């Protein structure tokens, strides 16, 4: 994930080009248009649209919580209000779509969820590099959870680094699959 400007984040780059999604730091989410979601998962817009319709029909997500309209300049130079969907919708669609890219996405997402549940944390090294001060704050919060008598030693620090390295390798492997 690489930052483009204050509101755009590159999360996916294929041989056909870069997809930039609008970041929303206040709501801690990203936004994607129907075209972008279709491109990420390698399916036609009509397929993605049908999945979105079913997600709303099944009441998996609430339209008011996951949809926003942003002014977007088209190739003809005109400005249009385009419907965008937040990260919750992107994730929901990713678990419904049948494509090679969506399969890779589900494998990656499932590993992240599994790690989070079984280990109690997940690591995104790219985000850590960009938000290093926040990362250090999180590390301090983790240290505060330790009992007062426990002082992390060299072996425990090395074990932590080993676990982080395993996570970094799995994230890097996913990145190579989708690029």
N, C-alpha and C positions, 0 to 999 in steps of 0.2 A: 504494500500500500504506500503510495507516495503522494505527498501534498502538492497540489498545483497552485492554489491560492487560498484565500480565507474560506471559501465554501466548496471547493471541488477537490475530490480525492480520487486518485487513480487506484482502482482496486483490481482491475483485470486488464491484461494486455494480451491479445491474440495476434496471430500473424496478419489479421485483417485490420488491426488498429487498436487504439486505446479506448476504454470506456471510462468516462469520468462521471462520478456520482456526486451529487450535492451533499456535502456534509452539514450537519446541524448540531453544533457543539452544545447548544442549550438543551436540546432534546436528546442528546447522546444517540444519534441515529444517522443514517444516510438515506438518501432519496434516489430513486431510479424511475425513469419513464418506462412505459410498456415496451418501447423499442429496446431500451438498454437491458431490461430483464430478459427479453427474447434473445438478445445477442449473448448475454452471459450464459444462458442455458442451452443455446444452440437450437432453438425452436422458433416456429413461426409466431407472429404476434397473436394470431387467432387462437392458438393453443394456450398461450399465456393468459389471454383475456378470458378464456373459458375456465381456466383454473382459478383466476381471481374471482370470477362470478361465483363459482362453487364455494370458494373460501368464505365469501360473504353469505351465501345461501345457507351454508352449514353453521354459520355464526362462529366460525373459528376466530375471526377477527372482526372488529367493528370498523366500518368504513370511516367514521368520523375520527378515529384514532390513527389510521394508517394512510390516509389520502390527503394530499395537499396540491394546490395548483400554483405553479411558478411561471412567471413570464419568461418565455423562451424565444430567442430569435431564430427563425427558420432560414434555410438556405436562400429563400427569396427576399430576405431582409426584413420581412414582416415579423412583428412580435405577436405571439399567441400565448394564451394561458394553457399550459399543458399539465395533464394529470400526472402526478408523481406518487410513488408508493414507498413507504418507509421500509426499514430493515426487517421488521416483523413480517411484512408481506413477501419480501424477497426470500426470506428463509422458508416461509410456508410454501411458496411456489416451488422452491428448490427441492422440497420433499415430495412434491406431487408430479413433477415433470419427468418424462421418460426420454432421456438423451444421454449420450456419453458424458458430456460436461456435467449434467445434473447428477449422474452416478458418481463421478469424481467428487463433486461438491458434497454429496451425502456421506461418502466415505470420510472425507476430511472433517465435516461437521460432526459426524458421529464420534470420531476419534477425539476431537476437542471436547465434546460433551462428556465422553467417557473419562478422559483425563481430569476434567473439572470435578466430576462426581467422585471418582476413586482417589484422586490425589488431593483434591481440595483447592486446586488452582489451575490456571492455564497461563501460558506465556506467549506473547506476540512480540518477538524481538524488534521488528520494524517499528511498532508503536512505542516500545521502550526507548529506542534511540531518539524518537521524535519528542517523547514526553519524559525525558530522563528525570527531571525534578519530581514529577508526579510518581514515577517509579520508585525513587528513593523514599518518598513519603509512604508509599505502600509497603516498602521493605521495613521502614520504621514501625508501621502499624503491626506487621507480622511479628517483629521483635517484641512489641509490647504484649502480644498474646502469650509469649513464653512465660512459664512460671519464674518468679523472681530469682530462684536459686539456680536456674539453668542459664549457663553462659555458652553460646555456640563456640565449639572448638574447631580446630583445623579439619578434622575428619568430617564433621557435620557440614561444614562449609563446602568441602570438596564434594560430598554427596549431593548437596543442593545444586552445585554447578553441574554435576553429571546429569541430574534429572532435567535441569534447564536445557542442557545441550541436546538431550534426547528429544525434547519438545521442539527445539529450534530445527533439528534435522527433519522432523516430520512436517513442520510447516513449510520448510524449504522444498521438500519433496512434492507437496501439494502444489506449490507455486510453479514448479517445473512442469507438472502435469497439465495445468490449465493454460500455460503460455504456449 
